[in-house]
Amino acid sequence: MVFSKVEVNLRRLLEAAPRQQNQAKLVHYITTARELLEQLGAEITPEGISSLQAALCV
């Protein structure tokens, strides 16, 4: 399965967030995650569904 750049970035961010101790960075992570989710929701896969729906099915 091929992941989009946005999906890879979101996965990395979600993996790193629980280990983050710096509150300011954690707030930045949340903001970035929201932006990435919006982008992922706007992407359309070759199957015609949004990338967000496809990612949730994995």
QUIHUBEL-V218811 format. One record per residue. OMEGA is omega in radians with two decimals (NA if undefined). Layout:
BEGIN
omega->[OMEGA/OMEGA]
END
This chain:
BEGIN
omega->[-3.14/3.13/3.08/3.12/-3.14/-3.13/3.10/3.14/3.13/3.12/3.12/-3.14/-3.13/3.10/-3.07/-3.03/-3.11/-3.13/-3.07/-3.13/-3.10/-3.07/-3.13/3.12/3.12/3.07/3.10/3.11/-3.11/3.12/3.14/3.13/3.10/3.14/3.14/3.10/3.09/3.13/-3.13/3.10/-3.12/3.14/3.11/3.12/3.07/3.12/3.09/3.09/-3.13/3.13/3.13/3.10/-3.14/-3.13/-3.14/-3.13/-3.09/NA]
END
